């Protein structure tokens, strides 16, 4: 039976020009390259400078994605930005992005906050709207300027995070309703709200009128991240009717190389099939998966008909998985 699929037709990414290495950080806090590398796998991260905002990187990533999709801004029916660091409390950063890109009036635009799981959550929303026939072309962006909410005196958190954006264009295309179709084959999202305080901002607009800093129970997050990332892969593949042997590429949330390695081992995925960018991006939260995805396309790693599975876990706790046949 035929069905509508959300086909990935273009990706793009944008990073600040400023690069902050581990050696640079060692001059700011009591740390060193060996300490950071051993515990996280991170060697450097990109940091937004004055005058650069989350929307700055959204727009540049979106322009690249649209160009790669051979589309114009006026072709887009829906803009969704996943972020925990919007330009303004309101309106949505997505509205600013749509305006500055030149998306036509009356197109829906919204932000979503699911932290590091934001891109998976946002993609599920776009996919559902496409499959329901409500829209034809969706622009999905994950973007962060986490450097603005990092306490640069706290070596346990400031070494982890970076800034940037990744974007993807999805288009409604006819499929046969089989897992041989090209496009999104399955999505699955979860939340365990009992873990609310384990990874959070220590402030908020309603709470105390401030944005605050990232607060994290590192040991607890590490412990729970691995089973969540594994579940995201296994559940989404089950829905898609595929097995791990069918996967060509795995793109996990880029939080920590030790977590990524542990998940790959538990799933028994060949390390050569795992796309890793945490070493030079750091943890970019909602931007991490689309950044890694777009970079992999730019490096010609991913090809037509490849099966790509993604999984993420972040504050909330939120987590989820996504399966696409390119």
C-alpha positions in Angstrom: 0.0 0.0 0.0 1.4 3.4 -1.0 2.2 6.0 1.6 3.8 9.4 2.0 7.4 9.4 3.2 9.5 12.3 4.4 12.6 12.1 2.2 15.8 13.8 3.3 16.9 15.9 0.3 19.4 18.3 1.7 21.6 19.0 4.7 23.8 21.9 5.9 25.8 23.1 8.8 27.4 26.2 10.3 30.0 26.6 13.0 31.6 29.7 14.6 35.0 30.5 13.3 36.5 30.7 16.8 37.9 27.4 17.9 38.7 26.8 21.6 41.1 23.9 22.1 41.8 22.0 25.3 45.1 23.8 25.6 43.2 27.1 25.4 40.9 25.9 28.2 43.9 25.0 30.4 44.7 28.7 30.6 41.2 29.5 31.8 40.5 26.7 34.4 42.4 24.0 36.2 42.5 21.4 33.5 44.6 20.0 30.6 44.3 18.3 27.3 44.9 14.8 28.7 42.3 15.2 31.4 39.6 16.3 28.9 40.5 13.9 26.1 40.6 10.9 28.4 37.3 11.5 29.9 35.3 12.9 26.9 37.2 12.4 23.7 36.9 16.2 23.0 39.9 18.0 21.6 38.3 21.3 20.6 34.9 23.1 20.2 33.6 26.1 18.3 32.5 29.2 20.3 30.3 32.0 19.2 31.7 35.5 19.3 30.1 38.8 20.0 27.4 39.6 17.4 26.8 35.8 16.6 23.6 34.2 17.8 21.8 30.9 17.6 19.9 32.3 14.6 23.2 33.3 12.9 24.2 29.6 12.6 20.6 28.5 11.9 20.4 30.7 8.9 23.8 29.7 7.4 23.1 26.0 8.0 19.6 26.4 6.4 21.1 28.2 3.3 23.5 25.3 2.8 20.7 22.7 3.2 18.4 24.5 0.8 21.2 24.8 -1.8 22.0 21.1 -1.4 18.3 20.3 -1.8 18.0 22.6 -4.9 15.2 24.5 -3.2 14.4 28.1 -2.5 13.2 29.5 0.9 9.7 30.1 -0.6 9.4 26.4 -1.2 9.4 25.7 2.6 6.1 25.1 4.4 7.3 24.7 7.9 10.4 25.8 9.9 11.2 24.2 13.3 14.2 24.9 15.4 15.3 22.7 18.2 17.3 24.7 20.8 17.7 25.4 24.5 19.5 28.7 23.7 17.1 30.8 21.6 18.0 34.4 20.6 15.0 35.8 22.6 12.6 34.4 25.1 10.0 35.0 22.4 9.3 35.1 19.5 10.6 31.7 18.4 14.1 31.7 16.9 12.4 29.8 14.0 10.4 32.9 13.2 13.5 35.0 13.0 15.2 32.4 10.8 12.1 32.2 8.5 12.0 36.0 8.2 15.7 36.4 7.4 15.8 33.5 5.0 12.8 34.9 3.0 10.4 32.1 3.7 6.9 33.2 2.4 4.4 34.7 4.8 2.0 32.4 6.8 4.4 29.5 6.9 4.4 27.8 10.3 7.5 28.5 12.5 8.2 27.2 16.0 10.9 26.3 18.4 11.1 23.1 20.4 13.1 22.4 23.6 13.9 18.8 24.1 17.6 19.6 24.9 20.0 17.2 23.3 17.1 15.1 21.9 15.7 18.2 20.1 16.6 17.2 16.6 15.0 13.8 16.9 11.9 15.3 18.5 11.7 18.1 15.9 12.1 15.6 13.0 9.3 13.5 14.4 7.0 16.5 14.4 7.9 17.4 10.8 7.6 13.8 9.7 4.1 13.5 11.2 3.0 16.7 9.5 4.3 15.5 6.1 2.7 12.1 6.4 -0.6 13.7 7.3 -0.5 15.8 4.2 -0.4 19.1 6.1 2.9 20.2 4.6 5.2 19.2 1.7 8.6 20.6 2.6 10.0 21.0 6.1 13.2 22.8 7.3 14.4 21.1 10.5 17.2 22.8 12.4 19.1 21.9 15.6 21.2 24.8 16.9 22.9 26.0 20.0 25.1 28.7 21.5 25.7 26.8 24.7 28.8 28.9 25.5 26.3 31.6 26.6 25.0 29.4 29.5 28.3 27.7 30.5 30.0 28.6 33.7 33.6 29.1 32.5 34.9 28.6 36.0 33.4 25.1 36.3 35.8 22.7 34.6 33.3 19.8 34.9 30.9 21.4 32.4 32.8 24.2 30.5 35.0 21.6 28.8 32.1 19.8 27.3 30.0 22.2 25.2 30.3 24.0 21.9 28.2 26.1 19.5 26.9 25.5 16.0 23.9 24.4 13.9 22.8 21.6 11.6 19.9 21.7 9.2 17.9 19.2 7.2 15.3 19.6 4.5 12.6 16.9 4.3 10.1 16.6 1.4 7.0 14.6 0.9 7.5 11.8 -1.6 5.4 8.8 -2.5 6.5 5.4 -1.0 5.2 1.9 -1.2 4.8 1.5 2.6 7.8 -0.9 2.8 11.1 -0.5 4.7 12.8 -0.4 1.3 11.2 3.1 0.8 13.6 6.1 0.8 12.9 8.6 3.6 12.1 8.4 7.3 11.1 4.8 8.1 10.6 5.2 11.9 10.8 7.6 14.8 10.4 6.9 18.5 10.7 9.4 21.4 10.7 9.0 25.2 10.9 11.0 28.4 11.6 10.2 32.1 10.6 13.3 33.9 11.6 11.9 37.3 15.2 12.8 36.2 14.3 16.5 35.7 17.0 17.8 38.1 19.9 15.7 36.9 20.7 17.9 33.9 19.2 21.4 33.8 19.8 25.1 33.9 20.0 26.4 37.4 17.8 29.4 36.5 14.9 30.4 34.3 12.9 33.4 33.1 9.8 32.5 35.3 11.9 31.2 38.2 14.4 34.1 38.7 14.5 36.1 35.5 17.9 34.8 34.5 19.1 32.2 31.9 21.5 30.6 34.4 24.2 28.0 33.9 24.3 24.4 32.9 24.0 22.1 36.0 24.8 18.4 35.5 25.0 15.3 37.7 27.7 13.8 35.4 27.8 10.3 36.9 24.1 9.9 36.7 23.8 11.3 33.2 26.6 9.0 32.0 25.0 6.0 33.6 21.5 6.6 32.1 22.7 7.9 28.7 24.0 4.5 27.5 20.7 2.5 27.9 18.7 5.4 26.6 20.8 5.7 23.4 20.6 1.9 22.9 16.8 1.9 23.4 16.4 4.7 20.9 18.2 2.6 18.2 16.5 -0.7 19.1 13.0 0.6 19.3 13.1 2.7 16.1 14.6 -0.2 14.1 11.9 -2.5 15.4 9.2 -0.1 14.2 11.0 0.2 10.8 11.1 -3.6 10.6 14.9 -3.6 10.3 17.8 -5.1 12.2 21.2 -3.8 13.2 22.8 -5.7 10.4 20.8 -3.5 8.0 22.3 -0.3 9.3 24.9 1.4 7.2 25.6 4.3 9.6 24.9 5.1 13.2 24.9 8.8 14.3 24.6 9.1 18.1 24.3 12.3 20.1 27.8 13.6 20.3 28.1 14.1 24.1 31.1 12.0 25.1 33.3 9.5 23.2 33.2 7.0 26.0 29.4 6.9 25.9 29.4 6.6 22.1 31.9 3.7 22.3 29.9 1.9 25.0 26.7 2.2 23.0 28.3 0.9 19.9 29.7 -2.1 21.8 26.4 -2.9 23.4 24.7 -2.8 20.0 27.6 -4.6 18.4 27.8 -2.0 15.7 31.1 -1.8 13.8 33.0 1.3 14.9 33.6 2.1 11.2 29.9 2.6 10.9 29.7 5.1 13.7 29.9 8.8 12.8 31.8 10.8 15.4 32.3 14.5 15.5 32.5 15.1 19.3 36.3 15.4 19.1 36.1 18.7 17.2 32.6 19.9 17.9 32.2 19.1 21.6 28.6 18.6 22.8 26.4 20.9 20.8 23.1 19.6 22.3 20.3 19.8 19.7 22.8 20.6 17.0 25.0 17.6 17.5 23.2 15.0 15.3 22.4 17.3 12.4 25.9 18.7 12.5 27.4 15.2 12.3 24.9 14.2 9.6 25.6 17.3 7.4 29.3 16.9 7.9 29.1 13.2 6.9 27.3 14.2 3.7 29.8 16.9 3.0 32.6 14.3 3.3 30.7 11.9 0.9 30.4 9.2 3.5 26.6 8.7 3.2 25.2 7.6 -0.1 21.8 6.9 -1.7 19.9 4.0 -0.1 22.1 3.9 3.0 20.2 3.2 6.2 21.1 5.7 8.8 19.9 5.3 12.4 20.3 8.1 15.0 19.7 8.2 18.7 19.9 10.9 21.3 19.5 11.5 25.0 19.3 14.8 26.9 17.8 16.9 29.7 14.3 16.1 30.8 15.4 13.3 30.5 14.4 13.0 26.9 15.6 10.4 24.4 14.7 8.8 21.1 15.6 7.2 17.8 15.2 7.9 14.2 15.7 5.6 11.1 16.1 7.1 7.6 16.8 5.4 4.3 18.7 8.0 2.2 
